[in-house]
Structures are given as structure tokens and as C-alpha cells.
């Protein structure tokens, strides 16, 4: 995967929707944006974290806000590049490599489009190893790196540059600006050196997304179901299989928040699963017991096609397989759980690793 | 008034509270900030609009947000200067002259403090000729000038730079940033040339504030009451004399909004006056009839001392003289009324000049 093919982009959009745990927006939109950019501006080279020069300037680019809004107002090429330019002007630097801040549907491919437009390579890695709803929920923050300058743009042509005192202020200010911009924006922040990237980036996640996407979209000839193969790769757990019977979704404070209820099918017959989300799925309960808790990853897959369903795309009556994967070890530390664990999102649980919850569930 | 004395500053704070029509925060706070800055950093020279070089770079500095919040968290010297520095960095310019964006209690003296700290002169003029609650309510906007870069800072040390597409977006984005910053901020925006200042600035308003302040605070020996003298200077009207019997005040969307009711005294006995405000007084009604309508100026003065009372400082039982003055002719145009007239603030009146309303009232 030295240069991204159109096929790669399609696969990344699907795999990133799995790793994006329901958030990050419609993968189809990310797919369209990245393909359009590559067709217009030329191919994007992929560099691994190992290949980075220590002094290389690495800059994440991402969409911020409610995915419900983002899909309604797809960013223009101009909007996509404005924050990069504003960032470079404010910091008086030139960027060498673009990276995804998270592996989520749109946000894994917005940086690919930005890279294509500016003739820059894309980094094979991100700062979450999944998607999270808030800007400070990045491995950079866990490692004590400051967001530095954050540059934000909208489709009107407004550009805002923030020099926050820390990651929480970056989130607070950027979120309010995003709300004022109508609910979605494009952001460049947490510009880092190659050396810092080697310390803090979760490597290989773009490749991983591609691999998962390839698995789920390619007609396979083996007897092993693609979802089962994926669970093997990600050391994941099948949490539930059922039909969506109630979906409550609201746009609140610049997020898409809500709950989804599933009635069990097959081996889960007569059980009920509830998913709680804030852009991303953050908590899964079966019959009132937690079965997967943030920062571990929860994904909803179409039962028939195996394709991931976003929190936006989930509809009444959808038949789904719900799976979960362990979060990267960086998230399972004290500061990781403090930053993105259940208490932060006001869920009244202690964090318990997915594997432990699975064992407890077997005992019940 | 070539160099501002401590006495001048005191007088400006009082006079600007009159011209500030109840908004702009506690004049005492503005007084304290400007005095502290001058004592620490040295005197501030005053330049008139006529004296400006056409190429001079003139930059307004002001406080944004709810005055109720501003008085609770007085800006530090560092906070006061951060937006100027952020503005200069973002625009790659050096500022020659600081100016008040409005003549309101705190906002007429915050720029004096900023000027003192940076060894710059202050312009004798502003962009409202009074105080208004929103950022696009400036003569610059009426003359088609764009806000350009807006730089915003808070007491935490956060700095935000906005490049808005127009004045309305500047207001919207800066207001949300100010709310995220806790409800008050310091802003530098609408940087203009000396030539543009000559076209758009309302000249002499700092001197006018000083003159009014001197009048109201100095023990006079003539038989003419200081308030009467002030009404002569400003071609104003005495609207009402009465006692505050009901004050409703709330902080909403970054503003202090509300209504105040007064029961009449002396020649206004058995009449009732209602004032409607959003940071500033915007509408005065007596017995249900409008007697002064924005953009004309409405001020509340302590009946005994003649000192102005802000919308923040107004208390139940206060005995007050309510006066009004005609707005600068720039505000009485079609675009002026569209920008800051009664309809904009959702008051169900057409704008009628103060003088016309006074004649109608005599007929009733």
C-alpha cells in the first residue's frame, strides 16, 4: 500500500467505519471525498510511522461536529484545505505529512483528500486507534502533548485559529466555533514532529482499516464467515445479534447523542441489548449488564452483508450483529480511562476490560 | 487633553457610562483598569481623527460579552494585551493608534489601558458614538468595511483568531468563543487605516465623554442643574423621573437582557416608564407609548447625584432621572436603522426619532 488505489480507499472507508465504532460519519461520504480529490489532484503516497524523519512536521486534518450535519453539507475542496493553510500561516511552518486524527468513516478519508490536494503523503496511523467524540481524546493528550494551534474552517469561508492553553480548552473553544459554523467544520490541530509521532501515534491503523474493509467487501470462498475472520484479527467478541426496535437520537451540544435497543435473535433470543452513543458507540448492555465499555470498541454490522452501520445510519428494524474489540493499550491506562472511560461520559460504571466482561457473561 | 490625566480618566468613565446607555459595564472597573495601566506603564497621548496620517494603522480594543461577567473577572494586564499581539501576528502588521470601538463604561477605558501598556496613543473617537451590544453595530459596518481579522483572548491565556467572511459571521463566531471563554473576553478587530478612520469614526467622543463626566462630577456654582447642562450639550430630552419598582435581568446568549419598570415622581406622578435592555437600554416606553427608540441613546441617572446607573447596577427602589439623546446621523440612515434599529432587536416598533416622539408626547 505504498500509494493508495481507489480500491484501497473503498476498503479503508468500510474498515474505518468498523474501527470508528459507529461514529465518524457515513463512510460513503468519506469515500466520495477522497476519490474525488485523488482523481483531481493525483495519487497519495502512504508513509509508515517508522519511515518518518524525526524532524518531519506531521499534521492531523479532520472533520469536527455532528456527523448528522456533516453529511448534509459535504465540505468543498476549498474548505478542506483552508485550515491547513491557516495552520501553516499561524505557525509559520510547512507540513510534510498529513495524518488522520482518528480512524472513523469520514475522518479517516478527509485527511487523504487534504493530502491529495496538497501533494503530501498520508501517515499510516492515527491518534485514537478508533473514533472518539471529543478533541482531547487523543494519544497525544495521554502523552502530555499540547494541541498547539488549532485551525478551523467552514464552507462559508470563515477561518478561525485557536491557541488554547490545553486540550480541554481546545475542545471547548473548537466545539463552540463548530456549533457557530452550523454544526460541522474542518480542523487541523496537534501538529507534531516525526519523533513525537513515533512515541504517540497508534501505527498501522490505515492498513488495518483497509484489511478489514477488504475482508468485509470481498466475496470469500473459505467456510469461515468474514465477520468471524475479522473478530480473529481484532481479537474481538461477538456481543449480540438482534433487530433494532427503538432508536433515540438527538443533536445536542454539537454531538449526535442517543440510545439504540435491539431484541435478540438466534442464540440471543429473548435477550435485549442497549447501545449508548455520543457520535460513537460507548456502552453496550445486555439485559441490564454491561458487555462492552468505552474505551473498548463497539461496532454494529449488518447481519446480512457484514457491512458496518453508523450511529447515523441505524434504522428501525435493522438486523445487526454487534461486536466489540479491545482498545489499544494506551487507552487501558489510568489516564486513558480517565480521558475516555465511562465516568467521563457520565455512565455509572467502572471500566472493565471487554475480555473480563465476556468471562463474567459466560458465568451468568 | 493631549495626554490623559488621572482626572480625565475618571471623567471619561462617568461620561462614557452616560453615552454607553447603561451598557459597557461598571465605569468604576474601567476607571481602575486604565488608572492601573497608566501608573504602571506611563501616560497615554490622545490623537484626534484629523491628526491621523492616512496610512496610520488604527486598531480598536474592547471587552466582549456580558458586563455581569466582566465585573466578576477583571482582565489581567496580560489578557488585555494578548489580542493585540495575536492580531499583529496574524496580520503581520504593527499598530500605530489604539481606539475604542464604543463609548461605554469599560469599553471606553479598556483601550486606554491597552494603549498605555503598549506605549501607543489613543484615538479621540469611536465606531458607535454610544454603546451597542453586537459586534457588527459599528459605523465601519455601515460604511461597508469588513472586520478583517478578529483576535480574542481570555484570562486563562487562550487566544483565538477569526477571519470571518463578514461582520455578522464575526459577531456570531466571536460571541460563541466568548461564551466558551466563560462569558467575557478581550477583542481586537476592525483594524483600519487613518484614511478609513477619517471616513467612518465618530470623532471627538472621548473628549465628549470627559466633558460630560466633568460636568456631572464637579461641584457647580451656577443655578443650572448639571443634568440640564448635559441635556443642552447633547440636545437631549428628559424622559422620566421615577422609582425603580421591578427589574428583570437574565444572562442569555452572552448578553445581559431584561426590563426595568419605574413609577413616576413629581411631574411624572402616576405615569409608568418601562426600559428594555440587551446590555444597553434600547427602548423606553411611558404608559405603553414609545418615548425613545434605539439607535437613539437612553441613559438612567441617579436622581440625587446625577451619576449614570448601568443596566447591571440598577437596583429596586433606585430614584432615577431617565434621559435620551439623538443618535449620530450615521445611525439614522436606512442601513443604520436596519443594523441597530428596533426591528433588529425584535421590538415591534418602527424607528421614530426622539425629537418627533417628544413632540407627539406633548400633544397627548
Interface residues (C-beta under 8 A of the other chain):
Chain A: X86 X89 X90 X156 X157 X158 X159 X160 X161 X162 X163 X164 X165 X169 X172 X173 X175 X176 X177 X179 X180 X181
Chain B: X86 X89 X90 X156 X157 X158 X159 X160 X161 X162 X163 X164 X165 X169 X172 X173 X175 X176 X177 X179 X180 X181
